[in-house]
Each structure stands twice: as structure tokens, then as C-alpha cells.
């Protein structure tokens, strides 16, 4: 196992610990572990590219680790009352839509490349920034009353944009695949 994949596995290992800390109301430690997880998300990609150790496992594992971390954080932060239910539903629905779309795309075309869209990378960064911010705000009792109501809408904007981009891309690719398939059956 190479270093980037090991870092990604460590990030996955952090997920249940962070969730447990939030439930136990240890938001400061949850904040720092989430910061470490966010840094590891950038670090594994940088190392993989710089040292030419990009693997198929890593290409699939990295987004799984991201989704596990973010979906679990949104659900537990929503359950504990730190964020609004509507943003939890939106984020979870977007991820289910993307995973379901990827599975459907693979089922139809028998080919799935894990190449995230730029907007998806931006969305992941915004979502990570949001949950890190909420944990920091709550854990350290930081007063951001004017800014806080805007944060979920920024997450919503990038989530909808990203989800729509994937649905459009996969719909177009499946249509092209079916058109080629119809042409070869004549």
C-alpha cells in the first residue's frame, strides 16, 4: 500500500472517532481531528501526483473517504442540532444521487472512471470548510451571528451545482453510449 492510500485509510479511520466525539460533546477535539482529516484529503492527492503513485484503488477510495466523512458529519451535526435539517438532507441527497448515478452509469456502460469535476472539488472544500467552521464555532463558542446564516446557503449552492453537473454529464455520456450501441446493432 502506498502512502496516499494509507493516508486515505487513516481519514476513514477518523470518521467514527469524530462522530463519537461530537455525540459526546467534545467539539474541540472533533474540530482538530476534522481539520487533520481535511488536511489529509489535500495531502494524499498532492503526494500521489508529486510522486507519481496514483492508483485505481486511490481513485475510488479517496471520494469514498470524503463522502463517508462529510455525510457522517452532516448527519451527526444535524442530529445534534448544530446545523439545519434542510442542509443535511440536501448534502446527503446529493451524495446519494452521485453514488447512485455512478452505479447506474457503470451498469449501463460498463466503464466508470473516477475523475471528479472541478465543481465537485470546490464543493468538497466548501463542505469541509463548513463542518470545520461549525465545529470551531461551537467548540470554541465563537460569535459569528451575522455570518452563520449565510454558510448553509453557500454549501447549498455548490452542492446543487455539483449534483446538477454530474447528472448532466452522465446523462450526456449515457445518451452517447446508447446512440453508439444502437448504431452497432444495425
Biotite code that builds the C-alpha atoms (Angstrom):
import biotite.structure as struc

atoms = struc.array([
    struc.Atom([0.000, 0.000, 0.000], chain_id="A", res_id=1, res_name="UNK", atom_name="CA", element="C"),
    struc.Atom([1.385, 3.388, -0.967], chain_id="A", res_id=2, res_name="UNK", atom_name="CA", element="C"),
    struc.Atom([1.493, 6.494, 1.239], chain_id="A", res_id=3, res_name="UNK", atom_name="CA", element="C"),
    struc.Atom([-1.512, 8.332, -0.288], chain_id="A", res_id=4, res_name="UNK", atom_name="CA", element="C"),
    struc.Atom([-3.760, 5.279, 0.123], chain_id="A", res_id=5, res_name="UNK", atom_name="CA", element="C"),
    struc.Atom([-2.554, 4.842, 3.706], chain_id="A", res_id=6, res_name="UNK", atom_name="CA", element="C"),
    struc.Atom([-3.405, 8.490, 4.432], chain_id="A", res_id=7, res_name="UNK", atom_name="CA", element="C"),
    struc.Atom([-6.861, 7.957, 2.944], chain_id="A", res_id=8, res_name="UNK", atom_name="CA", element="C"),
    struc.Atom([-7.403, 4.870, 5.134], chain_id="A", res_id=9, res_name="UNK", atom_name="CA", element="C"),
    struc.Atom([-6.401, 6.922, 8.181], chain_id="A", res_id=10, res_name="UNK", atom_name="CA", element="C"),
    struc.Atom([-9.002, 9.536, 7.191], chain_id="A", res_id=11, res_name="UNK", atom_name="CA", element="C"),
    struc.Atom([-11.615, 6.773, 7.036], chain_id="A", res_id=12, res_name="UNK", atom_name="CA", element="C"),
    struc.Atom([-10.489, 5.581, 10.467], chain_id="A", res_id=13, res_name="UNK", atom_name="CA", element="C"),
    struc.Atom([-11.038, 9.106, 11.869], chain_id="A", res_id=14, res_name="UNK", atom_name="CA", element="C"),
    struc.Atom([-14.712, 9.179, 10.825], chain_id="A", res_id=15, res_name="UNK", atom_name="CA", element="C"),
    struc.Atom([-16.223, 7.080, 13.650], chain_id="A", res_id=16, res_name="UNK", atom_name="CA", element="C"),
    struc.Atom([-13.926, 8.735, 16.198], chain_id="A", res_id=17, res_name="UNK", atom_name="CA", element="C"),
    struc.Atom([-15.034, 12.221, 15.123], chain_id="A", res_id=18, res_name="UNK", atom_name="CA", element="C"),
    struc.Atom([-18.692, 11.160, 15.191], chain_id="A", res_id=19, res_name="UNK", atom_name="CA", element="C"),
    struc.Atom([-18.281, 9.722, 18.685], chain_id="A", res_id=20, res_name="UNK", atom_name="CA", element="C"),
    struc.Atom([-16.577, 12.914, 19.893], chain_id="A", res_id=21, res_name="UNK", atom_name="CA", element="C"),
    struc.Atom([-19.416, 15.065, 18.556], chain_id="A", res_id=22, res_name="UNK", atom_name="CA", element="C"),
    struc.Atom([-22.019, 12.868, 20.226], chain_id="A", res_id=23, res_name="UNK", atom_name="CA", element="C"),
    struc.Atom([-20.018, 13.079, 23.480], chain_id="A", res_id=24, res_name="UNK", atom_name="CA", element="C"),
    struc.Atom([-19.944, 16.887, 23.032], chain_id="A", res_id=25, res_name="UNK", atom_name="CA", element="C"),
    struc.Atom([-16.151, 17.056, 22.755], chain_id="A", res_id=26, res_name="UNK", atom_name="CA", element="C"),
    struc.Atom([-16.340, 19.508, 19.871], chain_id="A", res_id=27, res_name="UNK", atom_name="CA", element="C"),
    struc.Atom([-12.846, 20.896, 20.289], chain_id="A", res_id=28, res_name="UNK", atom_name="CA", element="C"),
    struc.Atom([-11.155, 17.535, 19.756], chain_id="A", res_id=29, res_name="UNK", atom_name="CA", element="C"),
    struc.Atom([-13.665, 16.740, 16.979], chain_id="A", res_id=30, res_name="UNK", atom_name="CA", element="C"),
    struc.Atom([-12.692, 20.078, 15.406], chain_id="A", res_id=31, res_name="UNK", atom_name="CA", element="C"),
    struc.Atom([-8.973, 19.244, 15.409], chain_id="A", res_id=32, res_name="UNK", atom_name="CA", element="C"),
    struc.Atom([-9.456, 15.703, 14.097], chain_id="A", res_id=33, res_name="UNK", atom_name="CA", element="C"),
    struc.Atom([-11.688, 17.075, 11.335], chain_id="A", res_id=34, res_name="UNK", atom_name="CA", element="C"),
    struc.Atom([-9.010, 19.652, 10.481], chain_id="A", res_id=35, res_name="UNK", atom_name="CA", element="C"),
    struc.Atom([-6.487, 16.793, 10.312], chain_id="A", res_id=36, res_name="UNK", atom_name="CA", element="C"),
    struc.Atom([-8.871, 14.820, 8.074], chain_id="A", res_id=37, res_name="UNK", atom_name="CA", element="C"),
    struc.Atom([-9.324, 17.849, 5.798], chain_id="A", res_id=38, res_name="UNK", atom_name="CA", element="C"),
    struc.Atom([-5.562, 18.328, 5.548], chain_id="A", res_id=39, res_name="UNK", atom_name="CA", element="C"),
    struc.Atom([-5.118, 14.625, 4.813], chain_id="A", res_id=40, res_name="UNK", atom_name="CA", element="C"),
    struc.Atom([-7.600, 14.953, 1.944], chain_id="A", res_id=41, res_name="UNK", atom_name="CA", element="C"),
    struc.Atom([-5.359, 17.518, 0.281], chain_id="A", res_id=42, res_name="UNK", atom_name="CA", element="C"),
    struc.Atom([-2.145, 15.777, 1.291], chain_id="A", res_id=43, res_name="UNK", atom_name="CA", element="C"),
    struc.Atom([-2.939, 12.363, -0.206], chain_id="A", res_id=44, res_name="UNK", atom_name="CA", element="C"),
    struc.Atom([-3.691, 13.929, -3.587], chain_id="A", res_id=45, res_name="UNK", atom_name="CA", element="C"),
    struc.Atom([-0.570, 16.095, -3.566], chain_id="A", res_id=46, res_name="UNK", atom_name="CA", element="C"),
    struc.Atom([1.661, 13.140, -2.668], chain_id="A", res_id=47, res_name="UNK", atom_name="CA", element="C"),
    struc.Atom([0.010, 10.872, -5.254], chain_id="A", res_id=48, res_name="UNK", atom_name="CA", element="C"),
    struc.Atom([0.569, 13.402, -8.036], chain_id="A", res_id=49, res_name="UNK", atom_name="CA", element="C"),
    struc.Atom([4.035, 14.596, -6.997], chain_id="A", res_id=50, res_name="UNK", atom_name="CA", element="C"),
    struc.Atom([5.487, 11.102, -6.567], chain_id="A", res_id=51, res_name="UNK", atom_name="CA", element="C"),
    struc.Atom([3.503, 9.507, -9.406], chain_id="A", res_id=52, res_name="UNK", atom_name="CA", element="C"),
    struc.Atom([1.753, 6.981, -7.186], chain_id="A", res_id=53, res_name="UNK", atom_name="CA", element="C"),
    struc.Atom([-1.825, 7.423, -8.384], chain_id="A", res_id=54, res_name="UNK", atom_name="CA", element="C"),
    struc.Atom([-3.638, 4.087, -8.184], chain_id="A", res_id=55, res_name="UNK", atom_name="CA", element="C"),
    struc.Atom([-7.050, 2.786, -9.182], chain_id="A", res_id=56, res_name="UNK", atom_name="CA", element="C"),
    struc.Atom([-7.660, 1.942, -5.522], chain_id="A", res_id=57, res_name="UNK", atom_name="CA", element="C"),
    struc.Atom([-6.846, 5.508, -4.531], chain_id="A", res_id=58, res_name="UNK", atom_name="CA", element="C"),
    struc.Atom([-9.060, 6.940, -7.269], chain_id="A", res_id=59, res_name="UNK", atom_name="CA", element="C"),
    struc.Atom([-12.041, 5.060, -5.798], chain_id="A", res_id=60, res_name="UNK", atom_name="CA", element="C"),
    struc.Atom([-11.035, 5.192, -2.128], chain_id="A", res_id=61, res_name="UNK", atom_name="CA", element="C"),
    struc.Atom([-10.468, 8.953, -1.868], chain_id="A", res_id=62, res_name="UNK", atom_name="CA", element="C"),
    struc.Atom([-14.022, 10.011, -2.832], chain_id="A", res_id=63, res_name="UNK", atom_name="CA", element="C"),
    struc.Atom([-15.439, 7.229, -0.640], chain_id="A", res_id=64, res_name="UNK", atom_name="CA", element="C"),
    struc.Atom([-13.459, 8.597, 2.322], chain_id="A", res_id=65, res_name="UNK", atom_name="CA", element="C"),
    struc.Atom([-14.629, 12.129, 1.513], chain_id="A", res_id=66, res_name="UNK", atom_name="CA", element="C"),
    struc.Atom([-18.255, 11.061, 1.297], chain_id="A", res_id=67, res_name="UNK", atom_name="CA", element="C"),
    struc.Atom([-18.049, 8.970, 4.473], chain_id="A", res_id=68, res_name="UNK", atom_name="CA", element="C"),
    struc.Atom([-16.540, 11.864, 6.404], chain_id="A", res_id=69, res_name="UNK", atom_name="CA", element="C"),
    struc.Atom([-18.837, 14.558, 5.081], chain_id="A", res_id=70, res_name="UNK", atom_name="CA", element="C"),
    struc.Atom([-22.114, 12.635, 5.090], chain_id="A", res_id=71, res_name="UNK", atom_name="CA", element="C"),
    struc.Atom([-21.488, 11.359, 8.622], chain_id="A", res_id=72, res_name="UNK", atom_name="CA", element="C"),
    struc.Atom([-20.514, 14.831, 9.832], chain_id="A", res_id=73, res_name="UNK", atom_name="CA", element="C"),
    struc.Atom([-23.560, 16.472, 8.286], chain_id="A", res_id=74, res_name="UNK", atom_name="CA", element="C"),
    struc.Atom([-25.873, 13.819, 9.735], chain_id="A", res_id=75, res_name="UNK", atom_name="CA", element="C"),
    struc.Atom([-24.447, 13.946, 13.256], chain_id="A", res_id=76, res_name="UNK", atom_name="CA", element="C"),
    struc.Atom([-24.180, 17.757, 13.313], chain_id="A", res_id=77, res_name="UNK", atom_name="CA", element="C"),
    struc.Atom([-27.790, 17.946, 12.139], chain_id="A", res_id=78, res_name="UNK", atom_name="CA", element="C"),
    struc.Atom([-28.904, 15.352, 14.676], chain_id="A", res_id=79, res_name="UNK", atom_name="CA", element="C"),
    struc.Atom([-27.152, 17.231, 17.481], chain_id="A", res_id=80, res_name="UNK", atom_name="CA", element="C"),
    struc.Atom([-28.845, 20.473, 16.381], chain_id="A", res_id=81, res_name="UNK", atom_name="CA", element="C"),
    struc.Atom([-25.747, 22.339, 15.195], chain_id="A", res_id=82, res_name="UNK", atom_name="CA", element="C"),
    struc.Atom([-26.924, 22.682, 11.588], chain_id="A", res_id=83, res_name="UNK", atom_name="CA", element="C"),
    struc.Atom([-30.327, 22.894, 9.931], chain_id="A", res_id=84, res_name="UNK", atom_name="CA", element="C"),
    struc.Atom([-32.044, 19.724, 8.777], chain_id="A", res_id=85, res_name="UNK", atom_name="CA", element="C"),
    struc.Atom([-32.623, 21.053, 5.248], chain_id="A", res_id=86, res_name="UNK", atom_name="CA", element="C"),
    struc.Atom([-28.887, 21.344, 4.532], chain_id="A", res_id=87, res_name="UNK", atom_name="CA", element="C"),
    struc.Atom([-28.299, 17.826, 5.887], chain_id="A", res_id=88, res_name="UNK", atom_name="CA", element="C"),
    struc.Atom([-30.981, 16.469, 3.555], chain_id="A", res_id=89, res_name="UNK", atom_name="CA", element="C"),
    struc.Atom([-29.569, 18.374, 0.582], chain_id="A", res_id=90, res_name="UNK", atom_name="CA", element="C"),
    struc.Atom([-25.974, 17.215, 1.139], chain_id="A", res_id=91, res_name="UNK", atom_name="CA", element="C"),
    struc.Atom([-26.935, 13.589, 1.775], chain_id="A", res_id=92, res_name="UNK", atom_name="CA", element="C"),
    struc.Atom([-29.314, 13.552, -1.210], chain_id="A", res_id=93, res_name="UNK", atom_name="CA", element="C"),
    struc.Atom([-26.610, 14.982, -3.490], chain_id="A", res_id=94, res_name="UNK", atom_name="CA", element="C"),
    struc.Atom([-24.161, 12.292, -2.432], chain_id="A", res_id=95, res_name="UNK", atom_name="CA", element="C"),
    struc.Atom([-26.743, 9.523, -2.832], chain_id="A", res_id=96, res_name="UNK", atom_name="CA", element="C"),
    struc.Atom([-27.583, 10.921, -6.265], chain_id="A", res_id=97, res_name="UNK", atom_name="CA", element="C"),
    struc.Atom([-23.924, 10.915, -7.287], chain_id="A", res_id=98, res_name="UNK", atom_name="CA", element="C"),
    struc.Atom([-23.229, 7.421, -5.966], chain_id="A", res_id=99, res_name="UNK", atom_name="CA", element="C"),
    struc.Atom([-26.453, 6.098, -7.498], chain_id="A", res_id=100, res_name="UNK", atom_name="CA", element="C"),
    struc.Atom([-25.664, 7.826, -10.782], chain_id="A", res_id=101, res_name="UNK", atom_name="CA", element="C"),
    struc.Atom([-22.151, 6.373, -10.816], chain_id="A", res_id=102, res_name="UNK", atom_name="CA", element="C"),
    struc.Atom([-23.513, 2.870, -10.209], chain_id="A", res_id=103, res_name="UNK", atom_name="CA", element="C"),
    struc.Atom([-26.157, 3.293, -12.908], chain_id="A", res_id=104, res_name="UNK", atom_name="CA", element="C"),
    struc.Atom([-23.598, 4.715, -15.340], chain_id="A", res_id=105, res_name="UNK", atom_name="CA", element="C"),
    struc.Atom([-21.284, 1.774, -14.694], chain_id="A", res_id=106, res_name="UNK", atom_name="CA", element="C"),
    struc.Atom([-24.153, -0.697, -15.074], chain_id="A", res_id=107, res_name="UNK", atom_name="CA", element="C"),
    struc.Atom([-25.160, 0.755, -18.439], chain_id="A", res_id=108, res_name="UNK", atom_name="CA", element="C"),
    struc.Atom([-21.728, 1.452, -19.927], chain_id="A", res_id=109, res_name="UNK", atom_name="CA", element="C"),
    struc.Atom([-19.509, -0.996, -18.016], chain_id="A", res_id=110, res_name="UNK", atom_name="CA", element="C"),
    struc.Atom([-16.993, 1.802, -17.690], chain_id="A", res_id=111, res_name="UNK", atom_name="CA", element="C"),
    struc.Atom([-16.578, 4.219, -14.853], chain_id="A", res_id=112, res_name="UNK", atom_name="CA", element="C"),
    struc.Atom([-13.608, 6.476, -14.454], chain_id="A", res_id=113, res_name="UNK", atom_name="CA", element="C"),
    struc.Atom([-13.285, 8.223, -11.122], chain_id="A", res_id=114, res_name="UNK", atom_name="CA", element="C"),
    struc.Atom([-12.384, 11.705, -12.304], chain_id="A", res_id=115, res_name="UNK", atom_name="CA", element="C"),
    struc.Atom([-14.013, 14.340, -10.100], chain_id="A", res_id=116, res_name="UNK", atom_name="CA", element="C"),
    struc.Atom([-15.317, 17.507, -11.698], chain_id="A", res_id=117, res_name="UNK", atom_name="CA", element="C"),
    struc.Atom([-13.768, 20.818, -10.655], chain_id="A", res_id=118, res_name="UNK", atom_name="CA", element="C"),
    struc.Atom([-17.060, 21.937, -9.110], chain_id="A", res_id=119, res_name="UNK", atom_name="CA", element="C"),
    struc.Atom([-17.093, 18.711, -7.092], chain_id="A", res_id=120, res_name="UNK", atom_name="CA", element="C"),
    struc.Atom([-13.658, 19.517, -5.679], chain_id="A", res_id=121, res_name="UNK", atom_name="CA", element="C"),
    struc.Atom([-14.860, 23.025, -4.847], chain_id="A", res_id=122, res_name="UNK", atom_name="CA", element="C"),
    struc.Atom([-17.983, 21.565, -3.251], chain_id="A", res_id=123, res_name="UNK", atom_name="CA", element="C"),
    struc.Atom([-15.940, 19.166, -1.123], chain_id="A", res_id=124, res_name="UNK", atom_name="CA", element="C"),
    struc.Atom([-13.749, 22.061, 0.045], chain_id="A", res_id=125, res_name="UNK", atom_name="CA", element="C"),
    struc.Atom([-16.797, 24.199, 0.844], chain_id="A", res_id=126, res_name="UNK", atom_name="CA", element="C"),
    struc.Atom([-18.488, 21.359, 2.733], chain_id="A", res_id=127, res_name="UNK", atom_name="CA", element="C"),
    struc.Atom([-15.306, 20.581, 4.687], chain_id="A", res_id=128, res_name="UNK", atom_name="CA", element="C"),
    struc.Atom([-14.858, 24.271, 5.461], chain_id="A", res_id=129, res_name="UNK", atom_name="CA", element="C"),
    struc.Atom([-18.460, 24.432, 6.640], chain_id="A", res_id=130, res_name="UNK", atom_name="CA", element="C"),
    struc.Atom([-18.271, 21.491, 9.040], chain_id="A", res_id=131, res_name="UNK", atom_name="CA", element="C"),
    struc.Atom([-14.843, 22.549, 10.325], chain_id="A", res_id=132, res_name="UNK", atom_name="CA", element="C"),
    struc.Atom([-16.245, 26.044, 10.820], chain_id="A", res_id=133, res_name="UNK", atom_name="CA", element="C"),
    struc.Atom([-19.320, 24.782, 12.682], chain_id="A", res_id=134, res_name="UNK", atom_name="CA", element="C"),
    struc.Atom([-17.178, 22.594, 14.945], chain_id="A", res_id=135, res_name="UNK", atom_name="CA", element="C"),
    struc.Atom([-14.826, 25.520, 15.628], chain_id="A", res_id=136, res_name="UNK", atom_name="CA", element="C"),
    struc.Atom([-17.677, 27.982, 16.211], chain_id="A", res_id=137, res_name="UNK", atom_name="CA", element="C"),
    struc.Atom([-19.484, 25.609, 18.573], chain_id="A", res_id=138, res_name="UNK", atom_name="CA", element="C"),
    struc.Atom([-16.404, 24.122, 20.236], chain_id="A", res_id=139, res_name="UNK", atom_name="CA", element="C"),
    struc.Atom([-14.782, 27.460, 20.977], chain_id="A", res_id=140, res_name="UNK", atom_name="CA", element="C"),
    struc.Atom([-18.011, 29.488, 21.406], chain_id="A", res_id=141, res_name="UNK", atom_name="CA", element="C"),
    struc.Atom([-17.098, 31.929, 18.632], chain_id="A", res_id=142, res_name="UNK", atom_name="CA", element="C"),
    struc.Atom([-19.694, 34.620, 17.923], chain_id="A", res_id=143, res_name="UNK", atom_name="CA", element="C"),
    struc.Atom([-20.422, 34.811, 14.186], chain_id="A", res_id=144, res_name="UNK", atom_name="CA", element="C"),
    struc.Atom([-24.132, 35.562, 14.286], chain_id="A", res_id=145, res_name="UNK", atom_name="CA", element="C"),
    struc.Atom([-24.102, 37.680, 11.111], chain_id="A", res_id=146, res_name="UNK", atom_name="CA", element="C"),
    struc.Atom([-22.070, 35.237, 9.047], chain_id="A", res_id=147, res_name="UNK", atom_name="CA", element="C"),
    struc.Atom([-23.507, 31.936, 10.232], chain_id="A", res_id=148, res_name="UNK", atom_name="CA", element="C"),
    struc.Atom([-26.908, 32.136, 8.451], chain_id="A", res_id=149, res_name="UNK", atom_name="CA", element="C"),
    struc.Atom([-25.154, 32.550, 5.069], chain_id="A", res_id=150, res_name="UNK", atom_name="CA", element="C"),
    struc.Atom([-22.907, 29.498, 5.405], chain_id="A", res_id=151, res_name="UNK", atom_name="CA", element="C"),
    struc.Atom([-25.536, 26.811, 4.648], chain_id="A", res_id=152, res_name="UNK", atom_name="CA", element="C"),
    struc.Atom([-26.593, 28.682, 1.509], chain_id="A", res_id=153, res_name="UNK", atom_name="CA", element="C"),
    struc.Atom([-23.030, 28.648, 0.174], chain_id="A", res_id=154, res_name="UNK", atom_name="CA", element="C"),
    struc.Atom([-22.924, 24.883, 0.794], chain_id="A", res_id=155, res_name="UNK", atom_name="CA", element="C"),
    struc.Atom([-26.335, 24.523, -0.858], chain_id="A", res_id=156, res_name="UNK", atom_name="CA", element="C"),
    struc.Atom([-25.200, 26.468, -3.931], chain_id="A", res_id=157, res_name="UNK", atom_name="CA", element="C"),
    struc.Atom([-22.096, 24.342, -4.533], chain_id="A", res_id=158, res_name="UNK", atom_name="CA", element="C"),
    struc.Atom([-23.954, 21.114, -3.701], chain_id="A", res_id=159, res_name="UNK", atom_name="CA", element="C"),
    struc.Atom([-26.747, 21.801, -6.203], chain_id="A", res_id=160, res_name="UNK", atom_name="CA", element="C"),
    struc.Atom([-24.270, 22.995, -8.844], chain_id="A", res_id=161, res_name="UNK", atom_name="CA", element="C"),
    struc.Atom([-22.094, 19.901, -8.394], chain_id="A", res_id=162, res_name="UNK", atom_name="CA", element="C"),
    struc.Atom([-25.001, 17.449, -8.337], chain_id="A", res_id=163, res_name="UNK", atom_name="CA", element="C"),
    struc.Atom([-26.532, 19.028, -11.438], chain_id="A", res_id=164, res_name="UNK", atom_name="CA", element="C"),
    struc.Atom([-23.187, 18.924, -13.263], chain_id="A", res_id=165, res_name="UNK", atom_name="CA", element="C"),
    struc.Atom([-22.826, 15.178, -12.605], chain_id="A", res_id=166, res_name="UNK", atom_name="CA", element="C"),
    struc.Atom([-26.412, 14.410, -13.661], chain_id="A", res_id=167, res_name="UNK", atom_name="CA", element="C"),
    struc.Atom([-25.898, 16.398, -16.871], chain_id="A", res_id=168, res_name="UNK", atom_name="CA", element="C"),
    struc.Atom([-22.523, 14.771, -17.616], chain_id="A", res_id=169, res_name="UNK", atom_name="CA", element="C"),
    struc.Atom([-23.714, 11.214, -17.001], chain_id="A", res_id=170, res_name="UNK", atom_name="CA", element="C"),
    struc.Atom([-26.959, 11.754, -18.913], chain_id="A", res_id=171, res_name="UNK", atom_name="CA", element="C"),
    struc.Atom([-24.993, 13.044, -21.906], chain_id="A", res_id=172, res_name="UNK", atom_name="CA", element="C"),
    struc.Atom([-22.483, 10.177, -21.755], chain_id="A", res_id=173, res_name="UNK", atom_name="CA", element="C"),
    struc.Atom([-25.208, 7.524, -21.434], chain_id="A", res_id=174, res_name="UNK", atom_name="CA", element="C"),
    struc.Atom([-27.078, 9.061, -24.392], chain_id="A", res_id=175, res_name="UNK", atom_name="CA", element="C"),
    struc.Atom([-23.882, 8.983, -26.465], chain_id="A", res_id=176, res_name="UNK", atom_name="CA", element="C"),
    struc.Atom([-23.215, 5.387, -25.408], chain_id="A", res_id=177, res_name="UNK", atom_name="CA", element="C"),
    struc.Atom([-26.745, 4.296, -26.296], chain_id="A", res_id=178, res_name="UNK", atom_name="CA", element="C"),
    struc.Atom([-26.535, 6.093, -29.665], chain_id="A", res_id=179, res_name="UNK", atom_name="CA", element="C"),
    struc.Atom([-23.298, 4.246, -30.499], chain_id="A", res_id=180, res_name="UNK", atom_name="CA", element="C"),
    struc.Atom([-24.796, 0.981, -29.255], chain_id="A", res_id=181, res_name="UNK", atom_name="CA", element="C"),
    struc.Atom([-27.881, 1.472, -31.462], chain_id="A", res_id=182, res_name="UNK", atom_name="CA", element="C"),
    struc.Atom([-25.657, 2.191, -34.478], chain_id="A", res_id=183, res_name="UNK", atom_name="CA", element="C"),
    struc.Atom([-23.667, -1.037, -33.974], chain_id="A", res_id=184, res_name="UNK", atom_name="CA", element="C"),
    struc.Atom([-26.835, -3.152, -33.722], chain_id="A", res_id=185, res_name="UNK", atom_name="CA", element="C"),
    struc.Atom([-27.948, -2.195, -37.245], chain_id="A", res_id=186, res_name="UNK", atom_name="CA", element="C"),
])
